[in-house]
């Protein structure tokens, strides 16, 4: 019942610019800790993080940050790194947000161009009555801890939005997928809102009014230049990974919406459906096969987490009802999701 080894290998080489790891290294330097042994253990080097624009693997970044927290005996390291970092050093994503007109537009740019900086995380934005929901989904369910990285991103993004609007606000509430057994009071003090751990996803809830706040540094001319640069970077990343990988990334972000038609993805990629199908055929696959394969892999990984019900998994995979998911899972594996979860040792 485990995912094929080739798929696991593909995920293990997810790419990131390593901004979080670099800022963690600078934090260690400022506080008198030797980061070199930790870099080596995480299969990284200082030059990769500070000089080489080629980026690093997501797995190595996570490993380094968690090692740093352990070495410094600092369970709040990710939050402290985020509190001290120079926000402009985030790079393109920061300046795209800074050139936007409103918080809503800034977040839309972060959603669209996230893959220029990190292939692992997808931002989803939705509205619920008077609240805006920001959900941070990871392409891969990690066995290794990612606590520090998740908390670093949460505080850094809130700092960015407050700085760009010159307004001091906090989310109404937040959830994290990782667990914690200490430092709750300090975390609430730093993030300034109720926080729950061990949930399905990393998620923020903002007042809807925050989305309409103006960005004080709005610059439409600069924004056009940055968008063109971002589009170029996405195209280069897509060419390096192949269209199949690009389609999978887009599908992963829209699966819960149920809008998983080829036309939807083609529009996001700025191409016709016919062109999308032709290019996928040249790679020896089809849109249906890519969608089916992605759902298969994600289903296996979601079933490993018994906090997620079969009904919720069906929704996460874009099925309108659990029955459709059950039928598909039986086609993939020969058994039902419930039976697989209860009988397969890998899913216990």
C-alpha positions as CSV (number, residue, x, y, z in Angstrom):
1,X,0.0,0.0,0.0
2,X,3.0,2.3,0.1
3,X,3.5,4.8,-2.7
4,X,5.9,3.7,-5.5
5,X,9.5,4.4,-4.8
6,X,9.8,6.5,-7.9
7,X,7.1,8.9,-6.6
8,X,8.7,9.1,-3.2
9,X,12.1,9.9,-4.8
10,X,10.4,12.6,-6.9
11,X,8.9,14.3,-3.8
12,X,12.1,14.1,-1.9
13,X,13.7,16.5,-4.4
14,X,11.1,19.2,-4.1
15,X,12.9,22.5,-4.6
16,X,13.1,25.7,-2.5
17,X,15.3,28.8,-2.5
18,X,16.2,28.0,1.1
19,X,15.2,31.4,2.5
20,X,14.1,29.9,5.8
21,X,17.2,27.9,6.2
22,X,19.4,30.9,5.3
23,X,17.7,33.1,7.9
24,X,18.1,30.3,10.4
25,X,21.8,30.1,9.7
26,X,22.1,33.9,10.2
27,X,20.2,33.6,13.5
28,X,22.7,31.0,14.6
29,X,25.6,33.2,13.6
30,X,24.2,36.2,15.5
31,X,23.8,34.1,18.6
32,X,27.2,32.5,18.6
33,X,26.2,28.9,17.5
34,X,28.3,27.0,15.0
35,X,25.9,26.1,12.2
36,X,28.5,24.2,10.0
37,X,28.0,20.7,11.6
38,X,24.2,21.1,11.3
39,X,24.5,22.2,7.6
40,X,26.7,19.1,6.9
41,X,24.2,16.8,8.7
42,X,21.4,18.3,6.6
43,X,23.5,17.9,3.4
44,X,23.7,21.6,2.9
45,X,26.5,24.2,2.7
46,X,26.8,27.8,3.6
47,X,27.5,28.8,0.0
48,X,24.3,27.0,-1.2
49,X,22.2,29.2,1.1
50,X,24.0,32.5,0.8
51,X,25.5,32.5,-2.7
52,X,24.1,29.8,-5.0
53,X,20.8,30.9,-6.6
54,X,20.1,27.3,-7.6
55,X,18.2,26.5,-4.4
56,X,18.2,23.4,-2.2
57,X,15.9,20.5,-1.5
58,X,12.9,21.0,0.8
59,X,13.8,18.0,2.9
60,X,17.3,19.4,3.6
61,X,15.8,22.8,4.6
62,X,13.4,21.2,7.1
63,X,16.2,19.0,8.5
64,X,18.5,21.9,9.1
65,X,15.9,24.1,10.8
66,X,14.8,21.3,13.1
67,X,18.5,20.4,13.9
68,X,19.1,24.0,14.8
69,X,16.2,24.1,17.2
70,X,17.5,20.9,18.9
71,X,21.1,22.1,19.0
72,X,20.1,25.4,20.6
73,X,17.5,23.8,22.9
74,X,15.1,26.4,21.5
75,X,11.6,25.0,20.8
76,X,10.6,28.5,19.6
77,X,13.4,29.0,17.1
78,X,11.2,29.3,14.0
79,X,9.2,32.1,15.6
80,X,12.3,33.9,16.8
81,X,13.9,33.7,13.4
82,X,10.8,35.1,11.8
83,X,10.7,37.9,14.4
84,X,14.2,39.1,13.7
85,X,14.6,38.5,9.9
86,X,14.8,41.4,7.4
87,X,11.5,40.9,5.5
88,X,12.9,42.4,2.3
89,X,15.3,39.4,2.2
90,X,12.3,37.2,1.3
91,X,12.8,38.6,-2.2
92,X,10.4,38.4,-5.1
93,X,7.3,37.4,-3.1
94,X,7.8,40.3,-0.7
95,X,8.1,42.9,-3.5
96,X,5.1,41.4,-5.3
97,X,3.1,41.9,-2.2
98,X,4.5,45.3,-1.5
99,X,3.6,46.5,-5.0
100,X,0.0,45.2,-4.8
101,X,-3.0,47.5,-4.1
102,X,-4.6,45.6,-1.2
103,X,-4.0,42.6,1.1
104,X,-6.3,40.5,-1.0
105,X,-4.3,41.3,-4.1
106,X,-1.0,40.7,-2.3
107,X,-2.2,37.3,-1.2
108,X,-3.4,36.4,-4.7
109,X,0.2,37.2,-5.9
110,X,1.6,35.0,-3.1
111,X,-0.7,32.2,-4.2
112,X,0.2,32.5,-7.9
113,X,4.0,32.9,-7.5
114,X,4.7,30.7,-4.5
115,X,6.4,28.1,-6.6
116,X,9.1,30.7,-7.6
117,X,10.4,30.3,-4.1
118,X,9.2,26.9,-2.8
119,X,7.6,24.0,-4.7
120,X,6.3,22.4,-1.5
121,X,3.5,24.7,-0.2
122,X,0.3,25.8,-1.9
123,X,-1.8,28.7,-0.6
124,X,-5.6,28.4,-0.9
125,X,-7.8,31.5,-0.2
126,X,-11.5,31.2,0.5
127,X,-14.3,33.3,2.0
128,X,-16.6,32.3,4.8
129,X,-19.2,34.9,5.9
130,X,-17.2,37.7,7.4
131,X,-13.9,35.7,7.5
132,X,-11.1,34.9,5.0
133,X,-9.5,31.5,5.3
134,X,-5.9,31.0,4.3
135,X,-4.9,27.3,4.0
136,X,-1.3,26.3,3.5
137,X,-1.2,22.8,2.0
138,X,2.0,20.8,1.5
139,X,2.6,18.7,-1.5
140,X,4.1,16.0,0.6
141,X,3.1,14.6,4.0
142,X,6.4,14.5,5.9
143,X,7.5,11.8,8.3
144,X,10.2,14.2,9.6
145,X,9.1,17.2,11.8
146,X,8.4,20.5,10.1
147,X,7.3,22.4,13.2
148,X,9.8,25.2,13.0
149,X,9.3,26.0,9.3
150,X,5.5,26.1,9.7
151,X,5.7,28.6,12.6
152,X,8.4,30.6,10.9
153,X,6.2,31.1,7.9
154,X,3.1,32.0,10.0
155,X,4.9,34.9,11.8
156,X,6.9,36.1,8.9
157,X,3.7,36.4,6.7
158,X,1.8,38.3,9.4
159,X,4.8,40.7,9.8
160,X,4.8,41.3,6.1
161,X,1.1,42.1,5.9
162,X,1.3,44.4,9.0
163,X,4.3,46.2,7.6
164,X,2.9,46.7,4.1
165,X,-0.4,48.1,5.4
166,X,1.1,50.0,8.4
167,X,-1.6,48.4,10.5
168,X,-1.2,46.2,13.5
169,X,-3.5,43.2,13.3
170,X,-3.4,39.4,14.0
171,X,-5.4,36.5,12.7
172,X,-8.6,35.6,14.5
173,X,-7.3,32.1,15.0
174,X,-4.7,29.7,13.6
175,X,-4.2,26.0,13.3
176,X,-1.1,23.9,12.6
177,X,-0.8,20.3,11.4
178,X,2.1,19.6,13.7
179,X,1.7,18.8,17.4
180,X,3.2,20.6,20.4
181,X,3.3,19.7,24.1
182,X,4.9,22.9,25.5
183,X,5.4,26.7,25.2
184,X,1.6,27.3,24.5
185,X,1.5,30.5,26.4
186,X,4.5,32.0,24.7
187,X,3.2,31.0,21.3
188,X,-0.1,32.6,21.9
189,X,1.7,35.8,23.1
190,X,3.8,35.9,19.9
191,X,1.1,35.0,17.4
192,X,-1.5,37.0,19.4
193,X,-4.5,34.7,18.6
194,X,-5.9,31.3,19.6
195,X,-3.8,28.5,18.2
196,X,-4.6,24.8,17.8
197,X,-2.1,22.1,17.0
198,X,-2.5,18.6,15.5
199,X,-5.1,19.8,13.0
200,X,-5.5,18.7,9.4
201,X,-3.7,21.7,7.8
202,X,-1.9,24.9,8.6
203,X,-4.7,27.5,8.4
204,X,-5.3,31.2,9.2
205,X,-8.6,32.9,9.8
206,X,-8.6,36.7,9.1
207,X,-11.4,39.2,9.4
208,X,-12.7,39.8,5.9
209,X,-12.0,43.5,6.5
210,X,-8.3,42.9,6.5
211,X,-8.4,41.8,2.9
212,X,-9.5,45.3,1.9
213,X,-6.7,47.1,3.6
214,X,-4.6,49.2,1.3
215,X,-0.9,48.5,0.7
216,X,0.9,51.7,1.4
217,X,3.7,51.0,-1.1
218,X,1.5,50.1,-4.0
219,X,3.3,50.5,-7.4
220,X,1.4,49.3,-10.5
221,X,4.3,49.9,-12.8
222,X,6.7,47.9,-10.6
223,X,4.1,45.2,-10.2
224,X,3.9,44.6,-13.9
225,X,7.6,44.2,-14.1
226,X,7.7,41.8,-11.1
227,X,4.8,39.8,-12.6
228,X,6.6,39.3,-15.8
229,X,9.7,38.2,-13.9
230,X,7.6,35.8,-11.8
231,X,6.0,34.4,-14.9
232,X,9.4,33.8,-16.4
233,X,10.6,32.0,-13.3
234,X,7.5,29.8,-13.2
235,X,8.1,28.9,-16.9
236,X,11.7,28.0,-16.2
237,X,10.7,25.9,-13.2
238,X,8.0,24.2,-15.3
239,X,10.4,23.5,-18.1
240,X,12.9,22.0,-15.7
241,X,10.3,19.8,-14.1
242,X,8.2,18.9,-17.1
243,X,4.6,19.8,-17.8
244,X,3.3,16.8,-15.9
245,X,4.9,18.1,-12.7
246,X,3.5,21.6,-13.3
247,X,0.0,20.2,-13.9
248,X,0.2,18.1,-10.7
249,X,1.2,21.2,-8.7
250,X,-1.8,23.2,-10.1
251,X,-4.2,20.2,-9.5
252,X,-3.0,19.9,-5.9
253,X,-4.0,23.4,-5.2
254,X,-7.5,23.1,-6.7
255,X,-8.5,19.5,-5.8
256,X,-10.7,20.5,-2.8
257,X,-12.7,22.9,-5.0
258,X,-13.7,20.0,-7.3
259,X,-12.8,22.1,-10.3
260,X,-10.4,19.6,-11.8
261,X,-11.2,19.8,-15.5
262,X,-8.5,20.2,-18.0
263,X,-9.9,23.5,-19.1
264,X,-9.4,24.9,-15.6
265,X,-5.8,24.0,-15.4
266,X,-5.1,25.0,-19.0
267,X,-6.5,28.5,-18.3
268,X,-4.2,28.8,-15.2
269,X,-1.3,27.9,-17.4
270,X,-2.2,30.3,-20.1
271,X,-2.7,27.7,-22.8
272,X,-5.5,26.0,-24.7
273,X,-6.9,22.6,-23.7
274,X,-5.8,21.2,-27.0
275,X,-2.2,22.4,-26.4
276,X,-2.2,21.1,-22.8
277,X,-3.3,17.6,-24.0
278,X,-0.8,17.6,-26.9
279,X,2.2,18.5,-24.6
280,X,1.2,15.9,-22.0
281,X,0.9,13.3,-24.8
282,X,4.4,14.2,-25.8
283,X,5.5,13.3,-22.3
284,X,3.7,10.0,-22.6
285,X,0.7,10.8,-20.4
286,X,-2.7,12.4,-20.4
287,X,-4.6,14.8,-18.1
288,X,-6.8,12.0,-16.8
289,X,-3.8,9.9,-16.0
290,X,-2.0,12.7,-14.2
291,X,-5.2,13.5,-12.1
292,X,-5.8,9.8,-11.4
293,X,-2.2,9.2,-10.3
294,X,-2.1,12.3,-8.1
295,X,-5.3,11.3,-6.4
296,X,-4.0,7.8,-5.9
297,X,-0.8,8.9,-4.2
298,X,-2.5,11.5,-2.0
299,X,-5.2,9.1,-1.0
300,X,-2.6,6.7,0.4
301,X,-0.9,9.5,2.3
302,X,-4.1,10.9,3.7
303,X,-5.3,7.5,4.9
304,X,-2.1,7.2,7.0
305,X,-3.4,10.1,9.1
306,X,-6.4,8.6,11.1
307,X,-7.4,12.1,12.2
308,X,-8.8,12.6,8.6
309,X,-12.1,10.8,7.9
310,X,-12.8,9.1,4.6
311,X,-15.4,11.7,3.9
312,X,-12.8,14.5,4.4
313,X,-10.3,12.7,2.2
314,X,-12.9,12.4,-0.6
315,X,-13.4,16.2,-0.3
316,X,-9.6,16.9,-0.3
317,X,-9.3,14.8,-3.5
318,X,-12.1,16.8,-5.2
319,X,-14.8,14.1,-5.2
320,X,-18.3,15.4,-4.6
321,X,-19.2,12.3,-2.5
322,X,-17.5,9.6,-0.6
323,X,-19.0,6.9,-2.9
324,X,-17.0,8.2,-5.9
325,X,-13.8,8.1,-3.9
326,X,-14.6,4.6,-2.7
327,X,-15.1,3.4,-6.3
328,X,-11.9,5.0,-7.5
329,X,-9.9,3.6,-4.6
330,X,-11.1,0.1,-5.3
331,X,-10.1,0.5,-8.9
332,X,-6.6,1.6,-7.8
333,X,-6.0,-1.0,-5.0
334,X,-8.8,-3.6,-5.2
335,X,-10.1,-2.7,-1.7
336,X,-12.0,0.0,0.0
337,X,-10.4,3.0,1.8
338,X,-11.8,1.9,5.1
339,X,-10.6,-1.7,4.8
340,X,-7.2,-0.5,3.6
341,X,-6.8,1.8,6.6
342,X,-7.9,-1.0,9.0
343,X,-5.9,-3.9,7.5
344,X,-2.8,-2.6,5.8
345,X,0.2,-2.4,8.3
346,X,1.6,0.6,6.4
347,X,-1.6,2.6,7.3
348,X,-1.8,1.7,11.0
